[in-house]
């Protein structure tokens, strides 16, 4: 049984390597043009979504929540089944996770919920979700081959769980870890391009630190997504999919965290003093570099506009990658999907029809412009030409969607992330031996994963 799961997992991960859309020639079918009568064949035969209410738990707030509500209002008004989506902000990802765990125990669940892949896998340990491929592949309610091909394939396949072999979610958007660069600062130092290796990154960071009082090359991001991003960029991974285990002690991770330890010891980097301190220091031209999510582009832009240091020329670039022989960047792409909890067939189908509509290119373009997330369908770019022109940093990040990897979509990764940050990265920055520390944390997280988070 385990060997079959590992084989399926390996095949999925091979497919995830490609983001290029596949070819097709069937034409797109708009969700609102689907039949209004129940299907007469297939797994959803006889299921009628008419008049259903879909309770949707999400984490969006501020301008994003306002934009989402407007999009949902259009669905509620225009869908031919009389489906009503009721969106509700339930706090952050962690808050929603805790509420879902409680809801699974009590039986009180929403009809649609935002969930990272590892969170969805944790819910499925209790058989709490439906296999969304039932909807994706349904002859009446699903996608045809051309529509499936329009999705960036890395995004489209990311929600197929390597532990369960089924689709536990569906992607409404994605973002990635990127390097923010002060281009004017580089020019002042005599450089004409962002670094492609950590060695170049260190040279630039130290030169910036030494160029004037109060400057600092980089504030070290201790988030687990940075560890994954640095490892991926150098050609490695933090999870061995063939053997179903974490490998935080691989050559690439050791190299990346050793580099950060050395950069800190040289005085060319510091620790983040407060939340968003690294972002603010970049915006105020204190720091030469900042590493963070591409979805944070609007916040960086606003921080620069509000800073006393004034505007400057900046852009995003790939995470440095060339030190250990990689010839092209590999970016850490991530993002929460939406999952459908197991409720009633009618509510489940109604939830799917909203997801299907939301991921059409027109809605994807609206959402991309409002949220600054990446769309999940290739043809959405046809509706974003003006947005690319007005937001060159977003366009630059979009251009990095060629070679990507994702963090482990397995149950318990939330717990593992916290362990790696608190029991390894912080100790390494305090001077602990990098290899020994990563060997120890690898053993520790695998013990937790194998004993607490297996189907």
N, C-alpha and C positions, 0 to 999 in steps of 0.2 A: 504493500500500500504506500509506504513512504517512498520507495523507489519510483513509483508512478508519479507521485506528487513532485518529486525532485525533477523528473524528466519534463513534466508539464511546465514546471517553473523555469527550467533552463530554456525551453522553447519560447516561452513568453518573453524572457529577458532578451533573447536574440532579436525578437520582433521589435522590442522597445528601442533598439538602437537606431531605427530609422524614423525620421520625422517627415519624410517626403510623402506627399499624398500619392495614392495609387490612381491608375487610369480607370475611366469608366465612361459609359455613353448611354445612360438610361434617363437622364434628366432628373431634376429635383422635384419633389412633391411637397408643397407647402402643407404644414400641419392642418391649417384650417380648411384645406381642400380634401382631407381624408373623409371617408364615409362617416355618416352620422349614426348609422345603424350598427349594432353589434356584429362582430365577425361571425361567419357561419362555419369556419374551419380553423384549425390551428389551436394552440394551447389556450388562447384567450376567447375561444368561441363562446358566444352568448353573454360575454361580460359587457355591461352597459355602463359607461362612465357618466352618463347624463345626470346633471344636477348635483354632482358630488362637490363637497368642500374639501380642499387640500390645505392642511395646516403645514406651513413651511417655517422651520426653525433655521435662522441664519445669524451671522455675526456682523453684518454690515451696519455701519452707522454713518451719521453725517451726510455728506453729499452722495455717497454711494447708496446709502439706504433710501434717500429721496429718489435717486435715479431708478433704483430697483423697484420701488413702489409704483413709479410711473409706468415702467415696463409691464409690471404685473397688472396694473389697471387696464392696459390695452389688451392683455390676454383675457381678462375677465369680461371685458366688454365685447370682444370680437370672437371668442371661441364658440363654435356652433353647438356644443354640448351643454352649455349652461354651467360649466365648471367654474367654481369660485376658489381662487387661491388666496389664502389669508397668511400673509408673511408676518413674522414676528421675530424681532431681535431678541435673542436669548443670552446675550453677553458674548464673551470671547470664545475661542475654540475650546479652551479648558472648561469653561462654564457649561457649554453645550455637551461636552463629553460626559461630565458628571450628571447632567440632567438625563442624558440618554441611558446611562448605566442605571439610574434610579427608575427611569421609565420602563426599561426592559424588565426589571424586577416587579414593578407594579402593573404592567400591561398598559400604561398610559403613554402612548407614543404619538409623535407627529406623523404626518403622511410623507413628508420630505424633509431631509435634514442635511446640513452641511457637514462634511466629514472628510478628514484626511484618510488616505488609503489604510494606514495602520490602525486608525480609530475604527474604520468600518470593519476591518478584520477582527478587532476585539469584540465588536458587537456581534459578529457572526459566530463567535465562540458559543453564543447562546441562541443561534439560529434566528436572529432578530431581523435580518434583512432579506429582501427578495433578490434573486438573480436577475439583474437588469438586462441580460442578454435575451431573456424571454421577450422583452419588449423590443429591443434593438433589432432582433431577427424576425419578428412577427411579420407574416405576409401582408397583414392589413395595417398594423399600427407602427411597424418598424421602418428602417431605412433600406433603400435599395442599394445596390453595389456602388453606384456613382456617389450617392450621398455618403456612404461609409468612407469612400476614397477621399472625400473632401476634407475629412478630419485629418489633422496632423497625426500620423500613425502612432508616434510616441505617446501623445496625449490619449488617443483613442484606446490604446491597449493598457495604459497604466493602471486602470482600475480592475483588471482581471487579477484576482488574488492568487499569488503563488501557493498559498496555504490551502485554499479551498477549490481553486480551479474554476471559479465562477466570477461574474462581473458584479462587484459589490457597490459600484458607484458609476457616475458618469460625469465627464468634465464640463463645467460651464466656463472655465477660464484657467489660465496658468500664469506663473511669473518665474523669474530665475534669479540666482545670485550673480551679481555683477560687480565689477570694479569701477567705482566713480573716480574720475581723474581731473585734477586742476590742470588744464592744458596751458594756461598762462604761467602757472608755477613751473611746469616742466620747461617751457620756453625760457623762462628766466634762468633756469639752471643749465640751459644749453642742450636740452633734449627735444627731439621733434616728434616723438611718438610714445604712447604708453608702454609700460614694460610687458614683455612676453615671458619673462622668467622671474622667479622669485629673487634670483641674484641681482637682476636689474632693478627690481622693485626695492631691494635693500639699499642699493647704491643711491637711488633717487631719494628714498626716504631719509637716509643719513645726510645727503647733500642739502635737502630742504631743512632738516633740523639744525644744521650748522650754519645756514645762510643768514639767519636773523634770530634775535632773541624772541622767545615766546612761540616759536614754530615747532611743530612735531610732525614727523613723517607719516605716522599712522597710529590710530588707536585700535588695539587688537580686539577683534570681534570674537567672543568666546562661545557663541551660539553653535550648537551641534550642526546646523546647516552649513556653517562655514567650514567645519572639519570635513564634512562630506564634499563640499564644493572644491576645496583645496586638493583633496584626495582624487576626486574625479578628474580635475584639470591635469593632474600629473600622470594620469593613465591608470589609476587604481580604483578600488572600490572598498566600501566599508562592510559589505555583506557578500558572502560566498554563496551564490544561489544553488550551485551544484551540491554543496554539502549542507545547506540550510543552517548557516551559522555566521555570526558576526566576525569580522577580521579587522578590528581597529589597530592591529599591530603590523599591518603591511608596510612595505618599504615607503610607499608614497605618503601615508599618514605620518609615519615617523619623520620623514624629511620635512613635511610641512610644519609640524609642531616644533621640531628642532629649530627650524628657521625662525619661528615666532619667538621662541625662547631666546635665541641669539640676538634677534633684533631688539628685544626688550632689554637685554643685558648691555647692548651697545648704546642704549639711550636714544635710539632712533624710533622707538615706538613706546607707547604707554598703555595703561589700562583705562578703560572707559570709566569715567568718574561718576556718571549718572545716566539714567535712561535717555537715549538719543543724544548723549554727549558727543559721540563720534560723528554723528550726522551734523550736529550744530557746529562742531569744530571745523568740519570740512566746509560748511556754508560760510563760515567766518574767515576762511582762508588761513586758519591755524594749521590744519592738517592738509597734507598734499593728497592723500588718498582716503577713501571711505569704501568699505565693502558692505553691501546690503542688497535688499530685494529690488528688482526692477519696478515692482508695484509702488515703491517709495519715491519714484521720480517726482511726482507732484509736490511731495513734502520737502524734498531737497530743493526743488525750484522755489517754493514759497520761502523756505528758510534763507536762501540766498537773496531773494528780493527784500526780505526784512532785515538782513544783516547790516551792521554799521560799516562793514568792510567794503560793501558795494558789489556790483555785478562783476563776473569774470567769465572767461571762456572755459567751459567744462564739458565733459562727455562721459559716456560709459564705455568700458572695454571688457574683454574676457578676463577671467581669473588667470593669473600667470600660470603657464603650463609647460614650458620648454626645458626645465632643468634636468629631467630624467629621460629625455629622448622623445617626448611627444612632439609631433610636428604640427598639430592643430589643436585648438581649444576644445575641451569638453565641458559643457555648462551643466550646472545643477539646476534642473527645472523642477518646480514643485507647485503645489496648489491644492486646496481642498476641492473635492468633488461634491456631488449631492447623491445621497443614498435614499432608497425607498424602504422604510421599515415595513415589516409584514403586518398588514391590517386586514382589509377586505379586498377581494379582487377588483371591485369597482373603484375604490379609493386609490389602489395601486396604479391602475390604468390611467385614472385621471391625473395623478401625479406625473406619470410618464409623459402624458400628452403636453403638459406644461414644459417639462424638460426638453422634449423634442422641439417645441416651438421656440423656446429660449435659445437653443443652440443653432437656429437658422441664421444664415449670414447677416440678415438685416438687423435682427436683435443683437447678434454678437457685435456688430459695429457700434451700435448704440451703447452697449455695455462696456466695450473696450474704451471708448472715448470718455465715458463717465467714470470708470474705475481705474483706468490705466493698466489693467490686466491685459495679457495677450489673449486674443480670440483663439478658439480651438479649431476653426475651419479655415482652410486656405483661401477660399473665395471671399472671405470677409475683407481681405486686403484691398479688394476692388472698391470698397466703400470707405477706405481709410487714407486715400491719397492726400487729401488736404490735411488730415491729422498728422500724418508722417511729416509733411512739409512744415507744419507749425510746431512740431515737437521732435526735433532732430535726435534728441537723446533716446526717445522712445523708438524711433526708427532704427537707431544704432543697436539697441537692445534686441529688437525684433530680428535684425539681421544675424544675430548670434544663435538663432534657433536651428542650427544645422546639426551639430553633434552634441547629444545630451545624454544625461543619466538622471536617475531618480533615486531618492532615498528609500530605504527598505519599506515596502508596503505590507509589512507583517505586523501581526498583533503584538502589542507591548512596546513598540518603538518609542512611544511617549516616555515610558519608564526608562528605557535604554538611553535616550537623549539626555535626560536629567542626570543619570549616573555618569555618563561620559563627561559632561560639563563639570559636575561638582566633584567627582572623584578622580578625574584625570587631567583635564585641561587646566584647571585652576592650580593643581599641584605642579604641573609642568611649568607654568609661569612663575611659580614660587621656587623653581630650581630643581625639581625632581628629575631623576634620570628618565629620559623620554621612552626608550625601548622598554625598560622594566615597568614603567607606569602603564604603558599601552598593552603590554603582555598581561598585566594583572587585570586591567579593566575589561579586556577581551574575554578572559576566563569568567569574570564576574557577570558580565551581561549575557553571555551564553548560558550560564547556569540559570539565570532568571528566565531567559527566553525558552529554554528547553523544559523547565519545570512548571512554568506558570502560564505560558501563552501558546500551547500547542492544541490543535483541534482534538 
